[in-house]
């Protein structure tokens, strides 16, 4: 049900290629099976529309300081444990009242026992006040929106020989906003699932999964009560293909169908909650065309309820493609584009366009300066939601 933060995904998708490449260069500090990977990025951004608004266009220079530390402990052929911290401290040149900090802690554990049992647990905890909004498009462009979230994902399974496996899943997500006026965004999600996976080719497996989930808005205020909020539960079925890590084609092709049922009949204004169903997708694949060229394709579709206090929701559909091309003299070219459509149950439609291009120069295997440009545009039939934004960036990244 939950994805990553929408704007972070839209705006920074191509930069993941750079950071992934940079982190692969780290690990020079190690003791036994433990790697210690420190990193820091300093980035300067000229932003000509810091509030993502057509009515309040304001330009500024923003300096980002992004420290990182990853600890990677190998269990050799059995799996591994990773702990990480990534921060983003943003300082505005003129509008320093907007300065914000976002901190993210990560944990990932994977283990495969000799008898065929395997399990995995991952957690991402985020303490944020950035202006990137949320999956629900809440307070997009508004800095100092303080909130925290916890995204826990767990699985346990058993290998049935060399070709197939059965799995059970548990996912938990919670977000909590600091200010009382943001209470409609306070909710948690519990989701349980089962799955079956079978190898069809040496590095390709097919799968089918069934999940049942429940979303609960836990803060009640104003005229929103437990009898009128947007609590819901859902069922979803997903199927697709998985390609092994290290193969030329890797990642997951994932499509499915989802049914959502609301617990209450009407919202606080008396508008009816209508149960709904639609197709969904969560596909992310990478194609290593050559040793110097990497392509990624992401396709997403989800139903998103905008908050506890109304029956408003939208279908969020997106497609994104990124390219990293190694050029002569240790230079990398990063190019990416994304289109997403937000189709509301109101007479509202938002079209989102994002394009980025960047160059990264590997001075040393641990140090790389870069430069880039990003263009973002939202085109809505609600004019107050329109915006166009241009970013010009320079950066210096070090990963040791």
N, C-alpha and C positions, 0 to 999 in steps of 0.2 A: 504493500500500500504506500509506503513511504519511499521517496527517492532522496537524492542529495538536494542541497539547496538549489533552487531553480536557476537563479541568476548566476551563482557561482558556476554552475554547469554550463550555462549558455556562454558566459563571458570568458571563462578560464579553461575551457575544455582543451584547446590546443596547447596551452601552457603545461598541461599534465604531461604531454609528450616530452617537453623539455626537462621537467623536473624528474620524470622517470628515468630519462637518459642520464641526468646528472647524478641521481642517487645510485645508479648502477656503477658509477665511477668511484663511489665512496667505499668505506670499509678498510681503510689503511690502518686503523687502530683496532687491534684484535688481540684477544688472549684466549687461547684454547678454541672453543667453539663459539665464543662470543665476539661479535663485531660491534664496535661503537662508531656511529656515523653522525658526527656533528655537521651542521650546515647553517649558512646564513645567506639571505638575499637582501640586497638594498635596491629598491626600485623607485624611480621618480616618474610620476605620471602627470601630464598636463591633461586635465579633464574640462571640457567646455560646457558641461551640464551636470554639475555634481549632485543635483537633486532629482535628476531624471524627470524633468518637468518642462512642458511647453510654455507654461505661464511664469515660471520662476527660474529662468536660465541664469546660472551663475557659474563662472569659470574659476578654476583654482589649480595650483600645483600641489600635489599630494605626494609625500614621501612615505614609502612603506619600508619598514624594517621587519624582516620575516626570519626569525631564528627557528632552528629545527634540531632535534636530537632523536636518533633512532638507535635502539638496542636490538640486535638480531642474534638470537641464540639457536644454533642448529641442533636438531635431534637426529641429524644425518638422514638416513633413508626413512626414518619414522615421522619426520615432520619438523616443526620448529615453533619458536615463540618470538614475537616481535612486540616491543614497547616503543611508543613514539610520542613526541610532543612537537607540534607545529604552531607557531604564533604569527600574527599579523598585526603590527602596530602602525597605525596610519596617522600622519601629521599633516594638517592643512596649512598652506602658506598664509592665506588671508583669513579664512574662516576657521580659526583654530578652536572655536567652540564646538566644532564638529569632530575633533580628534577622537578616534575610537581604537579599541583593542579587541581582537578576537583570539582566543586560545583554544587549542584542540588537542586532546589526549587520545591516544589510540592503543588498543591491545588486540593482538591476534594470536591464536593458538590453534595448531593443527597437529593431530597425532593419529598414527595408524598402527594398531597393535598387530602382533604376529599372527593371531588367529583369524583376522579378517575384520575385526571391529575397528571403526574409525570415528573420530569426532572433531568438531571445530567450533571455536567460540571467538567472536570478534565484538569489540565495543569501541564506539567513537563517542567521546564526550566533548561537547562544544559549549564554551562560554563566550557568547557573541554580543556585539553591539554594532555590527557593520550595517551598511545600508543596502545589502543585497536582497532583503526581503526573505520570503519563505516560499515553499512549494505552492502555498495558497495565494501568493502575490500580495501578502500583507505588508504594508508600509515599505514598499519598494522605493528606494531612493532616500529613505529617511535614516540618517545616521543616529547613533546613540540609542537605538532601539534595543534595550538590554533584555536578554533572554538566555536560557540554557536549554540544551537538549541532550538526550542520551539515546543512542541507537545500538541496541544489542541484538546480535544474530547468533543463533546456535543451531548445530545439526549433529546428529548421531546416526551412524549407519553400519551396514554389514555387507561385506563383499561376498557375493554368491559365486565363488570361483573367480575366474579371470575376466568374465564378460559382463556381469551384471551386478547390481547392488540395490539395496533398499535403504531408504532414508526417512528420518523424522526430523522436523524443523520446529524451532520456536524463535519468534522474533518479538522484540519489545521496543517500542519507541515512545519517548515522552518529551514534550517541550513545555516550558514554563516561562512566561514573560514576567518581568519585574514589576511593571506599572499596572495599577488596577484598571486603567482604561483599556488595557490590552487583554482583558480576561477572556475574550471570545476565542483566543488562540491557545489557551491552556488545555491540553488534552494528552491522553496516552492511548497507545495501541497495543493490544495483545493479539498475536497471530500464531496459530498452530498449523502444521502441515505434514503431509506424508508424500513420498515420491518413489519412483522406480526408474532406474537408469540401466541401459544396455549398450554395450559396445557394438557398433555396426561396422566400423572400419578400424584399422590399427590405431588411429589417433582421433577418432570421431565416435561420440556416443549420442544416442537419442534418450530423451527423458519425458516423463509426464509427472505432474505434481498437482496436488489438491491442497488448498489452504482455507482455513476458516479464521476470520479475524473480527475484532470488536474495537471500535473507537469510542472513548468516553471523555466528554468535556467535564473537567472536574472543578472548575471555578464558576460559581453562580453569583451574578450581580445584576443590578438594574432590574429589568422585568424578565430576565432569563432564569428559568427554573429547571429542575430535573424533568418536569412534565412538558417543557417546550423546547429544550435544547436539541442540537442536531446529532445526538448519539446514534450510532448505527452499527450494524454488523454486516459482514459480507462473506461470500463464498467465491472462490476463483479457481479456475483450472488453467494450468499452463503446460505447454509442450514445446519441444524444440530440440536443438542440437548443442552439444558441448564439444569444443576442440581442446585437446590437451595443451597445457602451457609448454612453450618451446617449439610447437609445430608452426609451420609457415602461416597457417590460419589458426587463430586462437580466440578464445572468448566464448560467448554464448548467444545463440539465436533463440529468443524466448518470446512467444506470443501466447495469448490465451483469451479467456472470457471471464467477466466478473459480474456478480449480482449483488446489489447493495439494498439493504432493508433498513429503514429508519425505525427507531423505537417509539417515537412520538408521532402524533397525527398532524399537528400544526405547529408553526413557529410562534414566537411571542406576538407577532402582528396578525396572527390568524391565517397565514398562508400555509397551504397544505404541503407536507412532506410527501413527495412521490417516490416510491421505490423505483430503482433504475438498473439497467444492465447495459453493458457494451463490451466491445473487444478491448484488450489491453496488450501492452508490449513492454519489454524491458531488455532490449537487445543491445549488446556491446561486443563488437568483434574487431580484431586487429589482423591485418594482413601484411606480413613481411615480404613484400614483393622481391626485394633484393636486400643484401646486407646494408645498403645505403638508403633504402626507402621503406618507410613504414606508413601504412594507411589505417585509420580507424573509422568505424561507422557505428553510430549510436542511433537507435530508434526507440522512442518512448511513447507510451500512451497510458493515461491514468484518469480516473475520475477524482476530482478534488472538491471537497466541501470548504467553503470560504471562511466559516466560523460558526460559533455556537448559537448565534442570535438570529439566524435567518435560514430559509430553505434554499439559499443560493448555492449553486455548484457550477463547475465547468469541466468540460472534457479538454484535457491537456495533451496535445499531440505534437511530437517533435522529431526532427531528423537532423543529424549532425555528421559532418565528415571532416577529418583532419588529416594532414599530410606532414610528415617530417622527412625531409630530403637532405642527406649529407652531401655537401658541396666540397670542392677542393679547399685545401688550406685549413682544414678543421672547422669549417663553417657549416652550420645547420640552418636550413630554411624551414620555417613553420608556417603553414597556411591552413586556415580553417573557416568553415561556414556552417551556420545553423539557421533553420527556420522552425518556428513553433507557432501553433494556433491554439488559442484559448477560446473555446466555444461555450458560452454561458447559457443557462436555462432562462436568462433574461434576453431581451433583444440586444445583446452585446456580443461582439466578436473582436478579439485582439489578435493581430498578426505581429509576430516578433521576428526581426531579422538581425543577424549577428555575423560579422565578418572580421577576421583578424589575420595579420601577417607579421612575421617576426624573423629576425636573424640572431643566431647565437654563435659566438666564436669561442672555441675551446683553447684558451691560452695555455693552460696546463690541464692535466687530467682532472684537477680538482677546482679549477677556476675558469669562469666563463662570463664575459660581458655580453649584453644583448640589447637589442632595440626592436621596437614593434609599434604596430598601430592597430586599434580596434574600433569598429563602427557598430553601433547598436541603434535600433529603431523599433519603436512600438507604434503600430498604426491601428487605432481603435475607432469604432463608430461612436464611442463616448469620447468626445474631443479632449476632455480633461485628462484622459489617460495617455494621450499621445506624447511621445518624446523622441528626440534624436540626440545621440551622444557620441562624441569622438574622443578617443584616448590616444595620446602619443607617449611612448614609454622608453625609458632607458633603464638598464639594470646591471647589477654585478652579483653573480652567484658563486658561492664557494661551498663545496661539499667534500669532506675529507674522509 
